[in-house]
């Protein structure tokens, strides 16, 4: 008997090679508003919702005008300077096709805003394969809070124990755990194996997960 019936998919760092682009966009946005933050410190928090990331790195809360301005600037930089140059991670479309062939119910659970997610899914070449989507626009709180994962889970006809999330950061794992959902981790976001502890399985990329499908929790 198969272990799961539904799969929730993160996008940034999992299906799209976008971690560095987000970090560079935040770095410039912070500088534009007078905040000197090391690029490496930003990269370590990519995958966390922007509201959490900004507050941890600058102390600016999401209910302020300054946060909204920096968040808007980040989005502009990411969409205009970096997104057109990005591509999918190796195996992204093949994995989603395999999940569909295997009969899994699928939904996206991303900290991106709705309009950015549409562009990211096109970049990953999976926009036509993933109709159910939950973003930061669907949740009060972003990752590592569980709201986005819970919103994605609510779109599928599965119980929590029948779901697993595929993500690339500790924030995906924490958000899923707090929602009562397992995680399969991929290291394409740049986190070490020990930082992805708590996942039921870990792979270097989605391509490796696909290559080792028969021994994975998805088989």
Residue frames relative to the residue before (quaternion, step in Angstrom):
aa qw qx qy qz dx dy dz
X 1.0000 0.0000 0.0000 0.0000 0.00 0.00 0.00
X 0.4574 -0.7028 0.4725 0.2712 3.57 -0.86 0.96
X 0.5459 -0.6720 0.4128 0.2830 3.53 -1.06 0.86
X 0.8115 0.1621 -0.0474 0.5594 3.60 0.98 -0.87
X 0.2906 -0.7441 0.5733 0.1823 3.55 -1.33 0.36
X 0.7986 0.1964 -0.0908 0.5616 3.56 1.19 -0.51
X 0.1776 -0.7766 0.5987 0.0830 3.56 -1.18 0.65
X 0.1980 -0.7401 0.6340 0.1053 3.55 -1.01 0.95
X 0.1753 -0.8207 0.5412 0.0528 3.57 -0.82 0.99
X 0.3050 -0.6782 0.6400 0.1937 3.53 -1.01 0.93
X 0.3421 -0.7619 0.5156 0.1913 3.61 -1.16 0.41
X 0.7271 0.4069 -0.2562 0.4899 3.62 0.56 -1.11
X 0.8223 0.1705 -0.1551 0.5203 3.57 -0.70 1.10
X 0.6994 0.4289 -0.2592 0.5096 3.58 1.21 -0.45
X 0.8002 0.1667 -0.0711 0.5717 3.58 0.88 -0.99
X 0.7606 0.2472 -0.1408 0.5835 3.60 1.21 -0.52
X 0.4005 -0.7148 0.5255 0.2291 3.58 -0.96 0.90
X 0.2689 0.8272 -0.4321 0.2380 3.54 0.58 1.23
X 0.3952 0.7529 -0.4672 0.2422 3.60 1.23 -0.03
X 0.6839 0.4781 -0.2952 0.4654 3.60 0.80 -0.97
X 0.6394 0.5390 -0.3256 0.4412 3.59 1.00 -0.80
X 0.6510 0.4938 -0.3161 0.4821 3.58 0.97 -0.79
X 0.6478 0.5243 -0.3246 0.4473 3.58 0.94 -0.87
X 0.6714 0.4914 -0.2963 0.4690 3.59 0.92 -0.89
X 0.6399 0.5256 -0.3260 0.4561 3.58 1.02 -0.75
X 0.6574 0.4810 -0.3069 0.4922 3.59 0.97 -0.82
X 0.6202 0.5606 -0.3464 0.4256 3.59 0.96 -0.83
X 0.6919 0.4571 -0.2740 0.4872 3.57 0.92 -0.90
X 0.6346 0.5335 -0.3326 0.4495 3.59 1.00 -0.81
X 0.6431 0.5083 -0.3214 0.4741 3.58 0.98 -0.80
X 0.6626 0.5116 -0.3088 0.4515 3.58 0.90 -0.92
X 0.6332 0.5503 -0.3304 0.4325 3.57 1.01 -0.80
X 0.7588 0.3232 -0.1849 0.5344 3.58 1.18 -0.55
X 0.6764 -0.5826 0.2687 0.3617 3.53 1.15 0.72
X 0.5668 0.5788 -0.3955 0.4327 3.60 1.19 0.42
X 0.1954 -0.7683 0.6009 0.1023 3.57 -0.72 1.10
X 0.1079 0.7866 -0.5921 0.1383 3.57 -0.38 1.27
X 0.4708 -0.6858 0.4760 0.2853 3.57 -0.84 0.97
X 0.5590 -0.6323 0.4299 0.3208 3.56 -0.99 0.89
X 0.6470 0.5280 -0.3297 0.4402 3.60 0.95 -0.81
X 0.6286 0.5310 -0.3330 0.4603 3.58 1.08 -0.70
X 0.6394 0.5131 -0.3220 0.4734 3.57 1.05 -0.75
X 0.6595 0.5348 -0.3165 0.4229 3.57 0.85 -0.98
X 0.6341 0.5518 -0.3311 0.4287 3.58 1.06 -0.74
X 0.7379 0.4020 -0.2223 0.4945 3.59 1.18 -0.46
X 0.4278 0.6791 -0.4879 0.3432 3.61 1.23 0.09
X 0.6467 0.4252 -0.3716 0.5128 3.55 -0.77 1.09
X 0.6049 0.4701 -0.3204 0.5571 3.52 1.33 -0.40
X 0.5858 -0.5771 0.4264 0.3768 3.58 -1.10 0.59
X 0.6254 -0.5873 0.3677 0.3588 3.56 -1.07 0.74
X 0.6266 0.5460 -0.3526 0.4299 3.60 1.00 -0.71
X 0.6640 0.4783 -0.2973 0.4919 3.58 0.98 -0.85
X 0.6512 0.5372 -0.3168 0.4324 3.58 0.90 -0.96
X 0.6857 0.4868 -0.2917 0.4558 3.59 0.81 -0.97
X 0.6746 0.4931 -0.3129 0.4515 3.59 0.86 -0.87
X 0.6632 0.5074 -0.3188 0.4484 3.60 0.92 -0.84
X 0.7554 0.4179 -0.2189 0.4548 3.58 0.93 -0.87
X 0.8120 0.2367 -0.1045 0.5231 3.61 1.08 -0.65
X 0.4535 -0.6870 0.4525 0.3429 3.58 1.21 -0.41
X 0.5337 0.6296 -0.4025 0.3960 3.58 1.29 -0.01
X 0.3104 -0.7790 0.5212 0.1584 3.59 -0.68 1.09
X 0.6134 -0.6191 0.3626 0.3301 3.54 -1.17 0.69
X 0.6546 0.5155 -0.3299 0.4438 3.61 1.14 -0.33
X 0.5730 0.5937 -0.3746 0.4230 3.59 1.26 0.29
X 0.6161 -0.5460 0.4248 0.3765 3.54 -1.26 0.45
X 0.6345 0.5424 -0.3366 0.4358 3.58 1.02 -0.79
X 0.6350 0.5190 -0.3409 0.4596 3.60 0.95 -0.80
X 0.6659 0.5075 -0.3099 0.4505 3.58 0.85 -0.94
X 0.6498 0.5130 -0.3174 0.4625 3.58 1.01 -0.76
X 0.6771 0.4790 -0.2983 0.4723 3.60 0.92 -0.87
X 0.6385 0.5262 -0.3233 0.4591 3.56 1.01 -0.80
X 0.6428 0.5134 -0.3140 0.4739 3.57 1.00 -0.83
X 0.6538 0.5170 -0.3075 0.4590 3.57 0.97 -0.89
X 0.6156 0.5396 -0.3364 0.4655 3.58 0.99 -0.83
X 0.6757 0.5070 -0.2944 0.4470 3.57 0.86 -0.97
X 0.6478 0.5190 -0.3150 0.4603 3.57 0.97 -0.85
X 0.6686 0.4988 -0.2965 0.4651 3.57 0.89 -0.95
X 0.6666 0.5109 -0.3097 0.4458 3.56 0.88 -0.94
X 0.7137 0.4621 -0.2704 0.4517 3.59 0.80 -0.99
X 0.7571 0.4245 -0.2229 0.4438 3.57 0.88 -0.93
X 0.7862 0.3569 -0.1824 0.4704 3.59 0.90 -0.89
X 0.8148 0.3176 -0.1282 0.4678 3.57 0.94 -0.83
X 0.6394 0.5739 -0.3490 0.3741 3.59 0.80 -0.92
X 0.6569 0.5167 -0.3472 0.4254 3.67 0.84 -0.76
X 0.6952 0.4681 -0.2675 0.4754 3.61 1.20 -0.47
X 0.5791 0.6252 -0.3657 0.3742 3.59 1.24 -0.25
X 0.1329 -0.7743 0.6115 0.0942 3.53 -1.33 0.31
X 0.6462 -0.5123 0.3815 0.4177 3.58 -1.27 0.13
X 0.5087 -0.5658 0.5230 0.3841 3.54 -1.25 0.30
X 0.6328 -0.5490 0.3830 0.3892 3.56 -1.15 0.59
X 0.8250 0.2387 -0.1875 0.4767 3.57 -0.82 1.02
X 0.3856 0.7596 -0.4695 0.2323 3.60 1.23 -0.05
X 0.7259 0.4161 -0.2595 0.4823 3.60 0.65 -1.05
X 0.6315 0.5468 -0.3393 0.4326 3.60 0.97 -0.81
X 0.6501 0.5127 -0.3250 0.4571 3.58 0.99 -0.79
X 0.6690 0.4923 -0.3137 0.4601 3.59 0.85 -0.92
X 0.6264 0.5231 -0.3340 0.4716 3.60 1.03 -0.74
X 0.6543 0.5080 -0.3139 0.4640 3.58 0.97 -0.84
X 0.6321 0.5268 -0.3285 0.4637 3.59 1.00 -0.79
X 0.6585 0.4957 -0.3054 0.4767 3.58 0.99 -0.81
X 0.6477 0.5173 -0.3213 0.4579 3.60 0.94 -0.84
X 0.6827 0.4867 -0.2760 0.4699 3.55 1.09 -0.77
X 0.5545 -0.6656 0.3617 0.3446 3.58 1.27 0.01
X 0.4066 0.7226 -0.4767 0.2922 3.58 1.19 0.33
X 0.4070 -0.6308 0.6007 0.2750 3.51 -1.26 0.62
X 0.1228 -0.8368 0.5334 0.0160 3.61 -0.77 1.01
X 0.0850 0.7631 -0.6393 0.0426 3.53 -1.19 0.70
X 0.4024 -0.6901 0.5504 0.2426 3.54 -1.18 0.65
X 0.0543 -0.7667 0.6393 0.0254 3.56 -1.09 0.81
X 0.1594 0.8284 -0.5051 0.1823 3.56 0.07 1.34
X 0.4575 -0.6750 0.5122 0.2697 3.56 -1.15 0.69
X 0.4761 0.6694 -0.4416 0.3609 3.59 1.27 -0.08
X 0.5144 -0.5810 0.5128 0.3672 3.53 -1.30 0.26
X 0.7024 -0.5126 0.2860 0.4027 3.56 -1.18 0.60
X 0.7108 0.4543 -0.2905 0.4516 3.61 0.77 -0.95
X 0.6330 0.5111 -0.3371 0.4738 3.59 1.09 -0.62
X 0.6223 0.5480 -0.3494 0.4363 3.58 0.99 -0.76
X 0.6231 0.5418 -0.3510 0.4416 3.60 0.93 -0.81
X 0.6752 0.4819 -0.2899 0.4774 3.59 0.98 -0.85
X 0.6414 0.5287 -0.3199 0.4546 3.59 1.02 -0.77
X 0.6637 0.4961 -0.3098 0.4663 3.58 0.96 -0.82
X 0.6072 0.5196 -0.3486 0.4897 3.58 1.13 -0.59
X 0.6431 0.5227 -0.3157 0.4621 3.57 0.99 -0.83
X 0.6895 0.4641 -0.2675 0.4875 3.57 1.05 -0.77
X 0.3658 -0.7528 0.4633 0.2914 3.58 1.33 -0.19
X 0.5805 0.5642 -0.3875 0.4410 3.58 1.03 0.84
X 0.3364 0.7827 -0.4798 0.2100 3.57 1.26 0.11
X 0.6866 0.4897 -0.2774 0.4602 3.58 1.05 -0.76
X 0.6883 0.5020 -0.2650 0.4518 3.58 1.26 -0.31
X 0.7634 0.3340 -0.1556 0.5305 3.58 1.20 -0.47
X 0.0937 -0.8362 0.5403 0.0133 3.56 -0.13 1.28
X 0.7048 0.4291 -0.2638 0.4995 3.59 0.99 -0.79
X 0.0775 0.8219 -0.5501 0.1262 3.55 -0.60 1.18
X 0.0564 -0.7597 0.6467 0.0370 3.55 -1.08 0.83
X 0.0748 -0.8047 0.5888 -0.0112 3.56 -0.89 1.01
X 0.7185 -0.4022 0.3235 0.4661 3.56 -1.30 -0.13
X 0.5887 0.5767 -0.3670 0.4315 3.59 1.21 -0.40
X 0.6857 0.4792 -0.2685 0.4777 3.58 1.26 -0.42
X 0.7432 0.3886 -0.1854 0.5122 3.58 1.27 -0.08
X 0.5121 -0.6324 0.4903 0.3120 3.55 -1.17 0.64
X 0.7913 0.1561 -0.0492 0.5891 3.55 1.03 -0.88
X 0.3551 -0.7455 0.5302 0.1925 3.58 -1.11 0.70
X 0.7159 -0.4187 0.3230 0.4558 3.58 -1.32 0.14
X 0.5387 -0.1112 -0.8343 -0.0383 1.62 -2.07 1.42
X 0.3882 0.6652 -0.5270 0.3593 3.61 1.17 0.36
X 0.5360 -0.7015 0.3821 0.2729 3.60 -1.02 0.72
X 0.4038 0.7808 -0.4389 0.1863 3.60 1.24 -0.25
X 0.6834 0.4802 -0.3004 0.4605 3.61 0.85 -0.92
X 0.6396 0.5114 -0.3239 0.4738 3.58 0.99 -0.80
X 0.6562 0.5043 -0.3099 0.4681 3.58 0.97 -0.82
X 0.6352 0.5223 -0.3285 0.4645 3.59 1.05 -0.75
X 0.6546 0.4942 -0.3093 0.4811 3.58 1.02 -0.77
X 0.6449 0.5313 -0.3197 0.4468 3.57 0.96 -0.86
X 0.6435 0.5468 -0.3183 0.4308 3.57 1.04 -0.79
X 0.6272 0.5505 -0.3331 0.4389 3.59 1.22 -0.36
X 0.7129 0.4325 -0.2435 0.4953 3.58 1.25 -0.30
X 0.4563 -0.6935 0.4879 0.2698 3.61 -1.08 0.70
X 0.4797 0.6482 -0.4324 0.4034 3.57 0.84 1.04
X 0.4389 -0.6425 0.5509 0.3018 3.52 -1.25 0.48
X 0.6904 -0.5142 0.3062 0.4065 3.55 -1.19 0.56
X 0.6915 0.4782 -0.2964 0.4532 3.60 0.90 -0.83
X 0.6386 0.5098 -0.3270 0.4748 3.60 1.27 -0.15
X 0.6492 0.5198 -0.2974 0.4688 3.57 1.32 -0.01
X 0.0330 -0.7503 0.6582 0.0520 3.53 -1.28 0.50
X 0.2818 -0.7486 0.5779 0.1620 3.54 -1.11 0.74
X 0.2098 -0.7302 0.6320 0.1529 3.56 -1.14 0.69
X 0.1737 0.7936 -0.5558 0.1762 3.57 -0.57 1.21
X 0.4181 -0.7471 0.4794 0.1926 3.55 -1.26 0.35
X 0.7378 0.3914 -0.2315 0.4988 3.60 1.20 0.01
X 0.6233 -0.5187 0.4156 0.4120 3.58 -1.26 0.27
X 0.6164 0.5666 -0.3401 0.4282 3.58 1.19 -0.57
X 0.5885 0.5292 -0.3563 0.4966 3.58 1.18 -0.51
X 0.6689 0.5117 -0.2998 0.4482 3.56 0.90 -0.97
X 0.6766 0.4909 -0.2972 0.4615 3.57 0.91 -0.91
X 0.6555 0.5123 -0.3176 0.4550 3.58 0.91 -0.90
X 0.6691 0.4870 -0.3007 0.4741 3.58 0.93 -0.87
X 0.6393 0.5274 -0.3362 0.4474 3.59 0.92 -0.84
X 0.6819 0.4868 -0.2886 0.4634 3.57 0.93 -0.88
X 0.6652 0.4549 -0.2944 0.5138 3.57 1.29 -0.33
X 0.5168 -0.6621 0.4032 0.3633 3.59 1.29 0.01
X 0.5709 0.5877 -0.3555 0.4497 3.57 1.23 0.60
X 0.4641 -0.6755 0.5036 0.2733 3.59 -1.02 0.83
X 0.2146 -0.7632 0.5938 0.1376 3.55 -1.33 0.33
X 0.1850 -0.6866 0.6877 0.1465 3.50 -1.28 0.68
X 0.2026 -0.8213 0.5275 0.0782 3.58 -0.62 1.14
X 0.1216 -0.7338 0.6610 0.0993 3.51 -1.23 0.67
X 0.4275 -0.7483 0.4621 0.2095 3.57 -0.99 0.89
X 0.3694 0.7700 -0.4596 0.2438 3.60 1.24 0.23
X 0.6144 0.5503 -0.3512 0.4431 3.60 1.23 -0.23
X 0.6026 -0.6133 0.3329 0.3872 3.57 1.29 0.00
X 0.5458 0.6129 -0.4082 0.3999 3.59 1.24 0.14
X 0.4967 -0.6626 0.4819 0.2864 3.56 -1.09 0.80
X 0.6999 -0.4923 0.3220 0.4050 3.53 -1.27 0.48
X 0.6770 0.4998 -0.3080 0.4439 3.59 0.90 -0.88
X 0.6354 0.5228 -0.3304 0.4625 3.58 1.18 -0.51
X 0.6874 0.4312 -0.2626 0.5221 3.56 1.29 -0.32
X 0.2686 0.7696 -0.5246 0.2458 3.56 1.22 0.52
X 0.6709 0.4635 -0.3647 0.4495 3.52 -1.05 0.79
X 0.5776 0.5514 -0.3797 0.4671 3.56 1.25 -0.28
X 0.5142 -0.6466 0.4627 0.3215 3.58 -1.10 0.62
X 0.7746 -0.0123 -0.0083 0.6322 3.59 1.28 -0.36
X 0.1622 -0.7833 0.5946 0.0810 3.58 -1.18 0.59
X 0.0348 -0.7838 0.6198 -0.0174 3.56 -1.05 0.88
X 0.6025 -0.5682 0.4079 0.3842 3.58 -1.17 0.46
X 0.7871 -0.0572 0.0876 0.6078 3.58 0.97 -0.92
X 0.6424 -0.4790 0.3920 0.4518 3.56 -1.27 0.01
X 0.5736 0.5760 -0.3868 0.4354 3.61 1.13 -0.48
X 0.6573 0.4827 -0.3172 0.4840 3.60 1.01 -0.75
X 0.6037 0.5425 -0.3528 0.4656 3.58 1.03 -0.72
X 0.6638 0.4972 -0.2996 0.4715 3.56 0.93 -0.88
X 0.6647 0.5098 -0.3008 0.4559 3.59 0.96 -0.87
X 0.7519 0.3346 -0.1852 0.5369 3.58 1.13 -0.65
X 0.1552 0.8515 -0.4869 0.1173 3.55 1.26 0.52
X 0.6970 0.5201 -0.2939 0.3966 3.60 0.77 -1.02
X 0.7370 0.3465 -0.2250 0.5348 3.60 1.18 -0.41
X 0.5217 0.6512 -0.4055 0.3732 3.58 1.26 0.11
X 0.6402 -0.5239 0.3813 0.4125 3.60 -1.23 0.24
X 0.6297 0.5541 -0.3282 0.4344 3.60 1.27 -0.24
X 0.5182 0.6688 -0.4121 0.3382 3.59 1.24 -0.32
